[in-house]
Amino acid sequence: MKKLLLSISLICGFAQATPQISNATVRLPLPGKTVSAGYFSIDNPANDNVKLLNATSPQFESIELHNHINVDGMLRMVKVDEFEVPARTTIHLQPGGYHLMLFRPKSPLTPTSDIEIQLTWSDGSKTKVKPTITEIPKK
């Protein structure tokens, strides 16, 4: 019985250490464009850092991880290899910072489109995310 309880508690402990995704959105492309941006929060409840290495979707030809960096006083968007999420920390993918760039949707996106993004982590695990589709806010 003790072994069973220990096994269950270990399994539950590992399940809780998986990065948690919330507030996932993908913006509609601008008219005539084929690029979208994706945003969400990543909560890492584990005691170790985790890295987001890759994102894929059957609805897009490709997805890249991007960040904005300051180069000589100008913000510049750059492709990055990974997003590191420190232990017991939440990071936010948002405009002007970390985000996903989604290239060439395989069919036109609408606010009711049903898309799925698969995230691949440094430990080899994968997370499926179903973001809502939003319009670019008007200024």
MARKE-110654 format. One line per field, with one value per residue (C-alpha): x, y, z; residue number from 1. Coordinates in nm, 4 decimals, m for minus. Example, Ala and Ser with C-alpha at 12.3 -4.5 7.8 and 13.67 -1.06 7.14 Angstrom:
xx: [1.2300, 1.3670]
yy: [m0.4500, m0.1060]
zz: [0.7800, 0.7140]
resi: [1, 2]
This chain:
xx: [0.0000, 0.2828, 0.4426, 0.1124, 0.0674, 0.4275, 0.3834, 0.0629, 0.2192, 0.5236, 0.3015, 0.0959, 0.4142, 0.5415, 0.2038, 0.2047, 0.5550, 0.4407, 0.4418, 0.0898, m0.0387, m0.3070, m0.4647, m0.3556, m0.4509, m0.3546, m0.4179, m0.5814, m0.3339, m0.3561, m0.5547, m0.3455, m0.0791, 0.0030, 0.1717, 0.0041, 0.1319, 0.0610, 0.0626, 0.0100, 0.1430, 0.3683, 0.3695, 0.6547, 0.5614, 0.8683, 1.1835, 1.3927, 1.4066, 1.2329, 1.2790, 1.0217, 1.2100, 0.9542, 0.5963, 0.4108, 0.0572, m0.1176, m0.2940, 0.0283, 0.3247, 0.5664, 0.5911, 0.8953, 0.9845, 1.0565, 1.1566, 1.2016, 1.5460, 1.6858, 1.9513, 2.0955, 1.7765, 1.5461, 1.3271, 1.3976, 1.2195, 1.4515, 1.4038, 1.5272, 1.6009, 1.4118, 1.2220, 1.3612, 1.1108, 1.2832, 1.1678, 0.8488, 0.8032, 0.5506, 0.6545, 0.4171, 0.4341, 0.3044, 0.3441, 0.6873, 0.8419, 0.8443, 0.5843, 0.5181, 0.5205, 0.2820, 0.3509, 0.1192, m0.2070, m0.3209, m0.6737, m0.8046, m0.8259, m1.1478, m1.2491, m1.4194, m1.1234, m1.0287, m0.6509, m0.4124, m0.0487, 0.1846, 0.4659, 0.7820, 0.9757, 1.3401, 1.2464, 1.0904, 0.7308, 0.4693, 0.1708, m0.1257, m0.2797, m0.6077, m0.5829, m0.8702, m0.8481, m0.8532, m0.8375, m0.5446, m0.6512, m0.7281, m0.5226]
yy: [0.0000, 0.2403, 0.1740, 0.2463, 0.5774, 0.6748, 0.5934, 0.7979, 1.0964, 1.0823, 1.0726, 1.3665, 1.5588, 1.5126, 1.6091, 1.9344, 2.0195, 2.0428, 2.4000, 2.5433, 2.7593, 3.0246, 3.3125, 3.1777, 3.3973, 3.4241, 3.7479, 3.7618, 3.8635, 4.2127, 4.2262, 4.0822, 3.9429, 3.5814, 3.6313, 3.6132, 3.6531, 3.4257, 3.5182, 3.3329, 3.2933, 3.0053, 2.9110, 2.6847, 2.5334, 2.3050, 2.3473, 2.3491, 2.5836, 2.4674, 2.5805, 2.6083, 2.4788, 2.4597, 2.5268, 2.3597, 2.3602, 2.1689, 2.4965, 2.6896, 2.6192, 2.7221, 2.8835, 3.0634, 3.1820, 3.5575, 3.8349, 4.2102, 4.3400, 4.6899, 4.7641, 5.1164, 5.2500, 5.0808, 4.7783, 4.5025, 4.1693, 3.8664, 3.4922, 3.3017, 2.9339, 2.9001, 3.0701, 2.9884, 2.9829, 2.9949, 2.7624, 2.8706, 3.1648, 3.2800, 3.4482, 3.6278, 3.6173, 3.9598, 4.2411, 4.4019, 4.0922, 3.7169, 3.5893, 3.3324, 3.4247, 3.2016, 3.1939, 3.1169, 2.9764, 2.6804, 2.8239, 3.1753, 3.2605, 3.3960, 3.4722, 3.1302, 2.9326, 2.6240, 2.5943, 2.3917, 2.4639, 2.1981, 2.3197, 2.1126, 2.1495, 2.0858, 1.7710, 1.6229, 1.6688, 1.8328, 2.0536, 2.1157, 2.4622, 2.5794, 2.9586, 3.1942, 3.4045, 3.7805, 4.0915, 4.3309, 4.6049, 4.9368, 5.2282]
zz: [0.0000, 0.0845, m0.2547, m0.4285, m0.2453, m0.3157, m0.6856, m0.7070, m0.5316, m0.7618, m1.0699, m0.9405, m0.8640, m1.2194, m1.3673, m1.1721, m1.2974, m1.6599, m1.7951, m1.7959, m2.0822, m2.0367, m2.2303, m2.5704, m2.8657, m3.2316, m3.4134, m3.7529, m4.0244, m4.1648, m4.4919, m4.7751, m4.5385, m4.4500, m4.1117, m3.7705, m3.4154, m3.1203, m2.7534, m2.4249, m2.0725, m1.9684, m1.6002, m1.4910, m1.1514, m1.1514, m0.9466, m1.2658, m1.5621, m1.8786, m2.2380, m2.5139, m2.8182, m3.0960, m3.2024, m3.4893, m3.6235, m3.9009, m3.9885, m4.0693, m4.2949, m4.0190, m3.6763, m3.5351, m3.1852, m3.1833, m2.9449, m2.9676, m2.8711, m2.8375, m3.1007, m3.0812, m2.9262, m3.1783, m3.1082, m3.3555, m3.3985, m3.4116, m3.4437, m3.1363, m3.0780, m2.7486, m2.4688, m2.1251, m1.8397, m1.4992, m1.2218, m1.0410, m1.2783, m1.5375, m1.8617, m2.0942, m2.4723, m2.5721, m2.8257, m2.7958, m2.6352, m2.6762, m2.9245, m3.1943, m3.5623, m3.7592, m4.1330, m4.4245, m4.2877, m4.4961, m4.5077, m4.4365, m4.0663, m3.9193, m3.5598, m3.5517, m3.6914, m3.4936, m3.4734, m3.2621, m3.1795, m3.0424, m2.8169, m2.7661, m2.4387, m2.3521, m2.1581, m2.4742, m2.3605, m2.5812, m2.5013, m2.7316, m2.7214, m2.8789, m2.8973, m2.9615, m3.2775, m3.2211, m3.4340, m3.4104, m3.1672, m3.3308, m3.2004]
resi: [1, 2, 3, 4, 5, 6, 7, 8, 9, 10, 11, 12, 13, 14, 15, 16, 17, 18, 19, 20, 21, 22, 23, 24, 25, 26, 27, 28, 29, 30, 31, 32, 33, 34, 35, 36, 37, 38, 39, 40, 41, 42, 43, 44, 45, 46, 47, 48, 49, 50, 51, 52, 53, 54, 55, 56, 57, 58, 59, 60, 61, 62, 63, 64, 65, 66, 67, 68, 69, 70, 71, 72, 73, 74, 75, 76, 77, 78, 79, 80, 81, 82, 83, 84, 85, 86, 87, 88, 89, 90, 91, 92, 93, 94, 95, 96, 97, 98, 99, 100, 101, 102, 103, 104, 105, 106, 107, 108, 109, 110, 111, 112, 113, 114, 115, 116, 117, 118, 119, 120, 121, 122, 123, 124, 125, 126, 127, 128, 129, 130, 131, 132, 133, 134, 135, 136, 137, 138, 139]
